[in-house]
Amino acid sequence: MAFPVSRPGTLLDPLGGRHDILSGTVRACSGNIFEDDPLRLVRAVRFAAALKFRIEENTKCDILRKSSLLENVARERIRDEVFQILATPGIGDSLETLCATGLLARVLPLAGETAESIRCRIVRTSRVEALMDSLERNFPRDWHPFSRHLQRLIEGGVPLLSLVKLASFLFGEAARHPAEATCEMLRLGNRAGAELKTLLDSVSRIPAIHAGWMKDRVLYRFFRDLAPAGPELSLLPLSEGLVTPEQAERLVSYYFHAYHPSDRDLFLTGGQVMELLGIGQGPELGSYMELLREAESLGRVSTEAEAREFLLKNRLTRQGLVG
């Protein structure tokens, strides 16, 4: 589409683009467009998602017929398109379109999946997206930092909120190792792959800690063991009914207000602990730093002086000088 310099009021539109824009339609403009660049198969879905357009029926049928062309595209290019789709609101419609066009099983490990099981996955992913869209209602105290947390990039082009949606879709009985298979198919890096695996693994850990959910010690160890993942671990269990809204809110609140994930937040640095206890670098220092992290998170230590007293007492206990 263009306006000629000599006739600026005359639109040149040989392919009917203006009509497609006004009608909200994504349409292939030539018969060999997908052969020229097979990535356009997925890009058509991304355009429809981002613009809230529909894919024209003939184009949709053409994508279905030619979906196998995607095998000729570098997985890194496919990954970038998929994560842009995941980051766009309305993930349920996008996943339905990917499924209807035969693309979904070519970008995610769904071999042997039935139409009904895929539909259940799409519904679950939509539920989790709805939770992320309503953080202010579900987490009124912490929705603002929670929202910022979900927007952060895990690695280039992979925001956390997209990984949460992806984990929601993969959760269940898909592949034996859905995280590993997905990392391979989409060429995810180490950080994104680790986060995806943690999101999936965390769901199985929820029932084991359910009885003691409100205890600081349980929450501290939950986050410690699943670091660097954080409050996002509440979303999938909440959508599945494994925790109540009150329990999910408690988990998120603990993370933002009581959990100390790194040494720089402690009352004493590693150097100060070595000087205080007369020890050097190594496992012993690590164990004392972990003790201090836990004590601060549980509220047993609230000042630098208390931290020093706590560590000295623990050293004496380890040496058997006190009971």
C-alpha positions as CSV (number, residue, x, y, z in Angstrom):
1,M,0.0,0.0,0.0
2,A,1.3,3.4,-0.9
3,F,0.4,6.9,-2.0
4,P,2.2,8.1,-5.2
5,V,4.1,11.3,-4.9
6,S,2.4,12.7,-7.9
7,R,-1.1,11.8,-6.6
8,P,-0.9,11.9,-2.8
9,G,-4.7,11.4,-2.4
10,T,-4.8,8.2,-4.4
11,L,-4.1,4.9,-2.6
12,L,-2.2,2.2,-4.4
13,D,-3.5,-1.1,-3.0
14,P,-3.0,-3.9,-5.5
15,L,-3.5,-6.7,-2.9
16,G,-6.6,-5.3,-1.1
17,G,-4.7,-4.5,2.1
18,R,-7.0,-1.7,3.2
19,H,-10.0,-3.9,3.2
20,D,-8.2,-6.5,5.3
21,I,-7.2,-3.9,7.8
22,L,-10.7,-2.5,8.1
23,S,-12.2,-6.0,8.4
24,G,-9.5,-7.2,10.9
25,T,-8.3,-10.0,8.6
26,V,-4.9,-11.7,8.3
27,R,-4.7,-13.0,4.7
28,A,-1.9,-14.5,2.6
29,C,-1.2,-12.2,-0.3
30,S,0.3,-14.8,-2.6
31,G,0.1,-18.6,-3.2
32,N,3.8,-19.2,-2.4
33,I,4.2,-16.9,0.6
34,F,4.7,-19.8,3.1
35,E,7.2,-21.6,0.8
36,D,9.2,-18.4,0.6
37,D,9.5,-18.2,4.4
38,P,7.8,-21.0,6.4
39,L,8.1,-19.0,9.6
40,R,5.2,-16.9,8.3
41,L,3.0,-19.9,9.2
42,V,3.5,-19.1,12.9
43,R,3.8,-15.3,12.3
44,A,0.2,-15.3,10.9
45,V,-1.0,-16.5,14.3
46,R,1.1,-13.9,16.1
47,F,-0.2,-11.1,13.9
48,A,-3.8,-12.2,14.6
49,A,-3.1,-12.4,18.3
50,A,-1.4,-9.0,18.6
51,L,-3.9,-7.1,16.4
52,K,-7.0,-9.1,17.5
53,F,-7.6,-10.0,13.9
54,R,-8.9,-13.3,12.4
55,I,-7.1,-15.4,10.0
56,E,-9.0,-15.6,6.7
57,E,-10.4,-19.1,6.1
58,N,-8.5,-19.9,2.9
59,T,-5.3,-18.8,4.6
60,K,-6.0,-20.9,7.6
61,C,-6.5,-23.9,5.4
62,D,-3.3,-23.2,3.5
63,I,-1.4,-23.0,6.8
64,L,-2.9,-26.4,7.8
65,R,-1.8,-28.0,4.5
66,K,1.7,-26.6,4.6
67,S,2.4,-26.8,8.4
68,S,5.1,-29.4,7.7
69,L,7.2,-26.6,6.1
70,L,7.9,-25.5,9.7
71,E,10.4,-28.3,10.0
72,N,12.7,-26.4,7.7
73,V,12.9,-23.4,10.0
74,A,15.5,-22.8,12.7
75,R,14.1,-23.6,16.1
76,E,15.5,-20.3,17.5
77,R,13.3,-18.4,15.0
78,I,10.2,-20.4,16.0
79,R,11.0,-19.9,19.7
80,D,10.9,-16.1,19.3
81,E,7.5,-16.2,17.5
82,V,6.1,-18.6,20.1
83,F,7.1,-16.5,23.0
84,Q,5.7,-13.4,21.4
85,I,2.4,-15.2,21.1
86,L,2.6,-16.4,24.7
87,A,3.2,-12.8,25.9
88,T,0.1,-11.5,24.1
89,P,-3.2,-11.4,25.9
90,G,-5.9,-13.9,24.8
91,I,-3.6,-17.0,24.9
92,G,-6.6,-19.3,24.7
93,D,-7.6,-18.1,21.3
94,S,-4.0,-18.2,20.1
95,L,-3.5,-21.8,21.2
96,E,-6.8,-22.8,19.6
97,T,-5.6,-21.3,16.3
98,L,-2.2,-23.0,16.5
99,C,-4.0,-26.3,17.2
100,A,-6.6,-25.8,14.3
101,T,-3.8,-25.0,11.8
102,G,-1.7,-28.0,12.8
103,L,1.1,-25.9,14.2
104,L,0.8,-26.6,17.9
105,A,2.2,-30.2,17.8
106,R,5.1,-28.9,15.6
107,V,6.3,-26.4,18.3
108,L,5.5,-28.3,21.5
109,P,6.0,-31.9,22.6
110,L,2.4,-33.2,22.2
111,A,2.9,-36.6,20.5
112,G,0.0,-38.9,21.3
113,E,-2.2,-36.2,22.8
114,T,-5.9,-36.3,22.1
115,A,-8.0,-33.4,21.0
116,E,-9.7,-33.4,24.4
117,S,-6.5,-33.4,26.4
118,I,-5.2,-30.5,24.4
119,R,-8.4,-28.7,25.0
120,C,-8.0,-29.2,28.7
121,R,-4.5,-27.7,28.5
122,I,-5.8,-24.7,26.7
123,V,-8.5,-24.1,29.3
124,R,-5.9,-24.4,32.1
125,T,-3.5,-21.9,30.4
126,S,-6.4,-19.5,30.0
127,R,-7.2,-19.8,33.7
128,V,-3.6,-19.0,34.7
129,E,-3.6,-16.0,32.3
130,A,-6.8,-14.8,34.0
131,L,-5.0,-15.0,37.4
132,M,-2.1,-12.9,36.1
133,D,-4.6,-10.4,34.6
134,S,-6.3,-10.0,38.0
135,L,-3.3,-9.7,40.4
136,E,-4.8,-6.7,42.0
137,R,-7.9,-8.7,43.1
138,N,-6.1,-11.9,44.1
139,F,-3.0,-10.3,45.7
140,P,-4.1,-6.8,46.8
141,R,-1.1,-6.1,49.0
142,D,1.6,-7.2,46.6
143,W,0.1,-7.0,43.1
144,H,2.3,-4.2,41.9
145,P,5.7,-5.8,42.7
146,F,4.2,-9.1,41.6
147,S,3.3,-7.6,38.2
148,R,6.8,-6.2,37.8
149,H,8.3,-9.5,38.7
150,L,6.3,-11.3,36.0
151,Q,7.4,-8.8,33.3
152,R,11.1,-9.4,33.9
153,L,13.1,-11.2,31.2
154,I,14.5,-14.6,32.1
155,E,16.7,-14.5,29.0
156,G,16.6,-12.7,25.7
157,G,13.0,-12.5,24.4
158,V,11.6,-14.8,27.1
159,P,9.6,-13.0,29.8
160,L,8.6,-14.8,33.0
161,L,4.9,-14.4,32.3
162,S,5.3,-16.3,29.1
163,L,7.1,-19.2,30.8
164,V,4.3,-19.3,33.4
165,K,1.7,-19.7,30.6
166,L,3.9,-22.3,28.9
167,A,4.3,-24.3,32.1
168,S,0.5,-24.1,32.6
169,F,0.0,-25.7,29.2
170,L,2.6,-28.4,29.7
171,F,1.5,-29.4,33.1
172,G,-0.1,-32.9,33.3
173,E,0.6,-36.1,31.4
174,A,2.0,-34.8,28.1
175,A,5.5,-35.9,27.6
176,R,7.4,-37.9,30.2
177,H,9.8,-35.0,30.6
178,P,7.9,-32.0,29.2
179,A,10.4,-29.4,30.3
180,E,13.4,-31.2,28.7
181,A,11.5,-31.9,25.5
182,T,10.3,-28.3,25.2
183,C,13.7,-26.9,25.9
184,E,15.0,-29.0,23.0
185,M,12.2,-28.1,20.6
186,L,12.4,-24.4,21.3
187,R,16.1,-24.2,22.0
188,L,15.6,-22.6,25.4
189,G,18.7,-21.5,27.3
190,N,19.8,-22.8,30.7
191,R,18.0,-20.1,32.7
192,A,14.7,-20.3,30.9
193,G,14.9,-24.1,30.9
194,A,15.6,-24.2,34.7
195,E,12.7,-21.8,35.4
196,L,10.3,-23.9,33.3
197,K,11.3,-27.1,35.1
198,T,11.0,-25.5,38.5
199,L,7.5,-24.2,37.6
200,L,6.4,-27.8,36.7
201,D,8.2,-29.4,39.7
202,S,6.7,-27.0,42.2
203,V,3.2,-28.2,41.6
204,S,4.1,-31.7,42.9
205,R,5.6,-30.2,46.0
206,I,2.6,-28.2,47.0
207,P,0.6,-31.2,48.6
208,A,3.6,-32.2,50.7
209,I,3.7,-28.8,52.4
210,H,0.0,-28.1,52.4
211,A,-0.5,-29.0,56.0
212,G,2.2,-26.6,57.2
213,W,1.5,-23.9,54.6
214,M,1.2,-21.0,57.0
215,K,4.5,-21.7,58.8
216,D,7.4,-19.4,58.0
217,R,9.9,-22.3,58.2
218,V,8.0,-24.2,55.5
219,L,7.7,-21.2,53.2
220,Y,11.3,-20.3,53.7
221,R,12.5,-23.8,52.7
222,F,10.0,-23.9,49.8
223,F,11.5,-20.8,48.2
224,R,15.1,-21.7,49.2
225,D,14.8,-25.1,47.5
226,L,13.2,-23.7,44.3
227,A,15.3,-20.6,44.0
228,P,15.6,-18.5,41.9
229,A,11.9,-18.9,41.2
230,G,9.6,-16.8,43.4
231,P,6.0,-15.8,43.7
232,E,5.1,-17.1,40.3
233,L,5.1,-20.6,41.9
234,S,1.7,-19.7,43.4
235,L,-0.2,-19.3,40.2
236,L,-0.5,-22.8,38.7
237,P,-1.3,-24.5,42.1
238,L,-3.9,-21.8,42.7
239,S,-5.5,-22.3,39.2
240,E,-5.6,-26.1,39.9
241,G,-7.2,-25.7,43.4
242,L,-4.2,-27.1,45.2
243,V,-4.0,-24.0,47.4
244,T,-6.7,-21.6,48.4
245,P,-6.6,-17.9,47.5
246,E,-5.7,-17.1,51.1
247,Q,-2.8,-19.6,51.0
248,A,-1.6,-18.2,47.7
249,E,-1.7,-14.7,49.0
250,R,0.2,-15.8,52.1
251,L,2.9,-17.4,49.9
252,V,3.3,-14.2,47.8
253,S,3.3,-11.9,50.8
254,Y,6.0,-14.0,52.5
255,Y,8.2,-13.8,49.5
256,F,8.0,-10.0,49.1
257,H,8.2,-9.1,52.8
258,A,10.0,-11.9,54.8
259,Y,12.2,-14.0,52.5
260,H,15.9,-13.1,52.1
261,P,17.1,-14.8,48.9
262,S,20.7,-13.4,48.9
263,D,23.6,-12.7,51.3
264,R,23.5,-9.0,50.5
265,D,20.2,-8.7,52.3
266,L,21.6,-10.2,55.5
267,F,22.7,-8.2,58.6
268,L,26.2,-9.7,58.3
269,T,28.3,-10.2,55.1
270,G,30.3,-13.3,54.5
271,G,33.5,-11.4,55.4
272,Q,32.0,-10.3,58.7
273,V,30.9,-13.9,59.5
274,M,34.4,-15.2,58.8
275,E,35.9,-12.6,61.1
276,L,33.4,-13.1,63.8
277,L,33.8,-16.9,63.9
278,G,37.4,-17.2,62.9
279,I,36.7,-19.4,59.9
280,G,37.6,-19.2,56.2
281,Q,35.9,-19.7,52.9
282,G,34.3,-23.1,52.3
283,P,31.3,-25.3,53.3
284,E,31.4,-24.2,56.9
285,L,30.9,-20.6,56.0
286,G,28.1,-21.6,53.6
287,S,26.3,-23.4,56.4
288,Y,26.5,-20.5,58.7
289,M,25.2,-18.1,56.1
290,E,22.3,-20.4,55.4
291,L,21.5,-20.5,59.2
292,L,21.5,-16.7,59.2
293,R,19.3,-16.5,56.2
294,E,16.8,-18.8,57.8
295,A,16.9,-17.1,61.1
296,E,16.3,-13.7,59.5
297,S,13.4,-15.0,57.4
298,L,11.8,-16.6,60.4
299,G,12.1,-13.3,62.4
300,R,14.5,-14.8,65.0
301,V,17.1,-12.2,64.1
302,S,16.1,-8.6,63.6
303,T,19.4,-6.6,64.2
304,E,23.1,-7.0,63.5
305,A,23.8,-7.5,67.2
306,E,21.2,-10.3,67.3
307,A,22.8,-11.8,64.2
308,R,26.2,-11.9,65.9
309,E,24.8,-13.4,69.1
310,F,22.9,-16.0,67.1
311,L,25.9,-17.2,65.1
312,L,28.2,-17.3,68.2
313,K,25.7,-19.3,70.1
314,N,25.3,-21.8,67.2
315,R,29.1,-22.1,67.0
316,L,29.3,-23.0,70.6
317,T,26.4,-25.5,70.2
318,R,28.2,-27.2,67.3
319,Q,31.4,-27.4,69.4
320,G,29.4,-29.1,72.2
321,L,30.1,-26.4,74.8
322,V,26.4,-25.7,75.5
323,G,23.4,-27.9,75.6
